[in-house]
Amino acid sequence: MIEVRNVTKAYGNTAVVADVSLDLPHPGLTVIVGPNGAGKSTLLSIMARLSPADSGSVRIGGMDVATARSDALARRVAILKQDNVMSARLTVRDLVGFGRFPHNRGRPTPVDRDRVAASIAFLNLGGLEHRFLDELSGGQRQRAFMAMVLCQDTDYLLLDEPLNSLDMRHAVETMRLLRRAVDELGKSVTVVLHDINFAAGYADRIVAMKAGRVVFDGAPGDFMSAAVLSGIYDMEIAVHRIGDRRIGMFER
């Protein structure tokens, strides 16, 4: 379980995360949504220890994120940032292999090689594993970084806007893969997204933030309501039922 307790983060006089408390179960797929500037990515960064909280605490699998040893934390939690830059010229296989570093400290074993191969296959990158990253499209690179995160073989995955640079087909494929990571591998996946329809279509739970605070925390079916969505995004959003799904559409 991920336990967030009274977390606050401010820049100057502006609180970008304001007294947020959450319990995110393990396993499960939680999507954090909200308008720009809501504090979504900042909260995820605090959960991943990329940014310190001004107050409050985060515990992941019983481990205090602020005080845990880095190597121990890296074996429990993996994060995919919004902007991933790799200056070295690496192949996809090389990049994915970095995910094993917390386990092998740079001395790969047959188990590590098997994990690399499995992660490449899981992300459907088999035909690209020997290509250099600078030879890939933005979407292909994004999937390669996701394979690296998966290869870290942690119980908890934190992903900030993993659909960036992906076309519709690969965005759908990515959400299906995250769903499989929960259902087949027993992972706890927390994702920041902007697309409310992807969130509602794949999440077990949706957390919506606005002005640094949690304004909704519940099931996708409850989230996909015109009243809830309009209150979060300050615009009229109609909700239509297509088959067994609810789809949000802005009013022209």
Secondary structure per residue as TSV (DSSP state, phi and psi in degrees):
chain	resnum	aa	ss	phi	psi
A	1	M	-	360.0	145.2
A	2	I	E	-101.6	123.5
A	3	E	E	-115.8	113.9
A	4	V	E	-107.3	123.9
A	5	R	E	-126.3	111.3
A	6	N	E	51.7	44.2
A	7	V	E	-80.6	130.0
A	8	T	E	-132.4	139.4
A	9	K	E	-142.8	126.7
A	10	A	E	-127.8	148.1
A	11	Y	E	-117.4	110.2
A	12	G	T	66.9	-127.5
A	13	N	T	-96.3	6.6
A	14	T	E	-106.0	118.9
A	15	A	E	-84.2	112.7
A	16	V	E	-87.2	-23.8
A	17	V	E	-131.1	124.3
A	18	A	E	-124.3	98.9
A	19	D	E	54.7	53.0
A	20	V	E	-90.0	131.7
A	21	S	E	-130.5	132.8
A	22	L	E	-147.5	152.2
A	23	D	E	-124.2	113.3
A	24	L	E	-108.3	117.0
A	25	P	-	-72.6	161.3
A	26	H	S	-123.7	128.0
A	27	P	S	-82.9	177.1
A	28	G	E	157.8	161.2
A	29	L	E	-113.3	110.1
A	30	T	E	-108.1	131.3
A	31	V	E	-113.4	129.9
A	32	I	E	-101.4	122.4
A	33	V	E	-124.1	174.7
A	34	G	-	146.9	166.6
A	35	P	S	-68.5	168.1
A	36	N	T	-56.6	140.0
A	37	G	T	79.0	11.2
A	38	A	S	-76.5	-19.3
A	39	G	S	104.0	8.9
A	40	K	H	-61.6	-55.1
A	41	S	H	-67.8	-34.1
A	42	T	H	-64.3	-43.2
A	43	L	H	-61.9	-43.6
A	44	L	H	-63.3	-39.1
A	45	S	H	-63.6	-37.7
A	46	I	H	-66.8	-42.0
A	47	M	H	-61.3	-32.2
A	48	A	T	-92.7	2.8
A	49	R	T	63.3	25.5
A	50	L	S	-83.5	-21.1
A	51	S	S	-140.6	133.4
A	52	P	-	-79.2	144.2
A	53	A	-	-78.2	149.8
A	54	D	S	-74.2	-33.5
A	55	S	E	-156.7	163.8
A	56	G	E	93.3	-176.0
A	57	S	E	-148.4	157.9
A	58	V	E	-132.0	129.4
A	59	R	E	-121.9	131.9
A	60	I	E	-122.7	118.4
A	61	G	T	57.5	34.8
A	62	G	T	82.9	-3.8
A	63	M	E	-97.6	126.4
A	64	D	E	-71.8	114.6
A	65	V	T	-60.8	-36.2
A	66	A	T	-70.9	-28.4
A	67	T	T	-114.6	-7.5
A	68	A	S	-66.4	149.7
A	69	R	-	-64.5	141.7
A	70	S	H	-59.2	-42.6
A	71	D	H	-68.2	-36.6
A	72	A	H	-68.1	-40.9
A	73	L	H	-65.0	-39.0
A	74	A	H	-67.3	-19.8
A	75	R	T	-87.1	-6.9
A	76	R	T	-113.0	-29.2
A	77	V	E	-132.0	132.0
A	78	A	E	-122.1	144.2
A	79	I	E	-130.5	141.5
A	80	L	E	-113.7	114.0
A	81	K	-	-76.7	168.5
A	82	Q	S	-70.3	-39.5
A	83	D	S	-117.6	116.5
A	84	N	-	-114.7	119.7
A	85	V	-	-123.2	131.3
A	86	M	-	-128.4	111.5
A	87	S	-	-77.0	-32.0
A	88	A	S	-70.9	149.7
A	89	R	-	-87.4	103.7
A	90	L	-	-121.4	154.0
A	91	T	B	-83.9	166.6
A	92	V	H	-58.1	-43.8
A	93	R	H	-61.8	-41.4
A	94	D	H	-60.7	-46.1
A	95	L	H	-61.4	-48.7
A	96	V	H	-60.7	-35.7
A	97	G	H	-62.0	-26.0
A	98	F	H	-61.0	-26.1
A	99	G	T	-62.7	-18.1
A	100	R	T	-88.9	-5.7
A	101	F	H	-57.3	-40.8
A	102	P	H	-60.6	-20.0
A	103	H	H	-97.0	-35.7
A	104	N	H	-115.5	-4.4
A	105	R	T	51.7	37.0
A	106	G	T	88.0	7.0
A	107	R	-	-119.3	81.7
A	108	P	-	-64.0	143.1
A	109	T	-	-112.1	171.8
A	110	P	H	-55.5	-34.9
A	111	V	H	-61.9	-43.5
A	112	D	H	-61.8	-42.7
A	113	R	H	-64.4	-36.7
A	114	D	H	-65.3	-40.3
A	115	R	H	-64.2	-40.9
A	116	V	H	-60.9	-47.5
A	117	A	H	-62.5	-41.2
A	118	A	H	-65.9	-38.9
A	119	S	H	-68.6	-40.1
A	120	I	H	-62.0	-42.4
A	121	A	H	-66.9	-39.9
A	122	F	H	-61.9	-35.7
A	123	L	T	-92.0	8.6
A	124	N	T	56.2	46.1
A	125	L	-	-110.1	14.2
A	126	G	G	-55.0	-36.8
A	127	G	G	-80.3	-3.6
A	128	L	G	-116.9	0.7
A	129	E	T	-62.7	-24.8
A	130	H	T	-101.8	6.0
A	131	R	S	-83.4	148.0
A	132	F	B	-78.3	150.6
A	133	L	G	-59.5	-35.7
A	134	D	G	-76.1	-0.7
A	135	E	G	-98.9	-0.3
A	136	L	S	-100.8	158.6
A	137	S	-	-72.7	167.1
A	138	G	H	-59.5	-39.9
A	139	G	H	-67.4	-38.9
A	140	Q	H	-65.8	-40.5
A	141	R	H	-62.2	-41.4
A	142	Q	H	-59.9	-42.2
A	143	R	H	-66.9	-34.2
A	144	A	H	-64.2	-42.0
A	145	F	H	-65.9	-36.2
A	146	M	H	-64.2	-38.3
A	147	A	H	-63.1	-38.6
A	148	M	H	-61.5	-44.2
A	149	V	H	-63.3	-43.7
A	150	L	H	-64.0	-36.2
A	151	C	H	-67.6	-20.0
A	152	Q	T	-64.5	-19.3
A	153	D	-	58.0	51.3
A	154	T	-	-100.8	160.8
A	155	D	S	-73.5	-26.5
A	156	Y	E	-122.3	131.4
A	157	L	E	-120.6	129.8
A	158	L	E	-119.2	119.8
A	159	L	E	-127.8	125.5
A	160	D	E	-102.9	109.1
A	161	E	S	52.6	57.8
A	162	P	T	-69.1	-11.1
A	163	L	T	-89.7	0.1
A	164	N	T	-55.4	137.2
A	165	S	T	72.8	2.1
A	166	L	-	-96.6	138.1
A	167	D	-	-75.4	176.9
A	168	M	H	-60.7	-43.1
A	169	R	H	-62.3	-44.8
A	170	H	H	-74.8	-27.1
A	171	A	H	-65.7	-43.7
A	172	V	H	-63.0	-43.8
A	173	E	H	-61.0	-40.7
A	174	T	H	-64.1	-44.7
A	175	M	H	-64.4	-36.5
A	176	R	H	-64.9	-38.0
A	177	L	H	-66.6	-39.4
A	178	L	H	-65.3	-38.8
A	179	R	H	-62.1	-41.6
A	180	R	H	-65.3	-36.4
A	181	A	H	-60.5	-33.1
A	182	V	H	-77.4	-51.4
A	183	D	H	-73.7	-36.2
A	184	E	T	-100.2	-30.9
A	185	L	T	-107.7	-5.9
A	186	G	-	71.6	28.7
A	187	K	-	-83.0	157.4
A	188	S	E	-103.8	114.4
A	189	V	E	-116.2	125.6
A	190	T	E	-119.1	124.3
A	191	V	E	-128.6	135.5
A	192	V	E	-93.4	125.8
A	193	L	-	-135.6	157.8
A	194	H	S	-101.1	-26.5
A	195	D	-	-81.7	110.1
A	196	I	H	-69.2	-27.6
A	197	N	H	-74.1	-38.3
A	198	F	H	-63.6	-41.5
A	199	A	H	-59.0	-49.3
A	200	A	H	-69.3	-28.6
A	201	G	H	-77.4	-22.4
A	202	Y	H	-126.6	-19.8
A	203	A	-	-78.4	151.6
A	204	D	S	-82.2	-29.2
A	205	R	E	-150.5	143.9
A	206	I	E	-122.8	131.0
A	207	V	E	-113.3	122.7
A	208	A	E	-109.6	133.9
A	209	M	E	-116.6	151.4
A	210	K	E	-152.7	126.0
A	211	A	T	53.5	39.2
A	212	G	T	85.8	-3.5
A	213	R	E	-118.5	154.4
A	214	V	E	-80.2	121.3
A	215	V	E	-112.2	-9.0
A	216	F	E	-152.3	140.8
A	217	D	E	-151.9	103.7
A	218	G	E	-179.7	-161.0
A	219	A	-	-76.8	150.2
A	220	P	H	-56.4	-37.2
A	221	G	H	-62.1	-35.4
A	222	D	H	-76.8	-32.1
A	223	F	H	-67.3	-39.2
A	224	M	S	-81.8	69.9
A	225	S	-	-132.4	141.4
A	226	A	H	-57.9	-39.5
A	227	A	H	-66.5	-43.6
A	228	V	H	-65.5	-48.8
A	229	L	H	-65.1	-41.5
A	230	S	H	-64.6	-35.3
A	231	G	H	-68.6	-32.0
A	232	I	H	-77.5	-42.8
A	233	Y	H	-104.2	-0.2
A	234	D	T	54.8	41.0
A	235	M	S	-155.1	160.5
A	236	E	-	-76.3	123.2
A	237	I	E	-127.4	118.7
A	238	A	E	-87.6	146.3
A	239	V	E	-116.5	123.3
A	240	H	E	-117.0	146.3
A	241	R	E	-96.6	123.7
A	242	I	E	-122.7	109.8
A	243	G	T	63.3	-125.5
A	244	D	T	-99.5	13.4
A	245	R	E	-116.1	152.9
A	246	R	E	-106.2	132.2
A	247	I	E	-119.7	130.1
A	248	G	E	-91.7	135.4
A	249	M	E	-136.9	135.6
A	250	F	E	-75.7	150.8
A	251	E	-	-84.8	131.5
A	252	R	-	-78.6	360.0
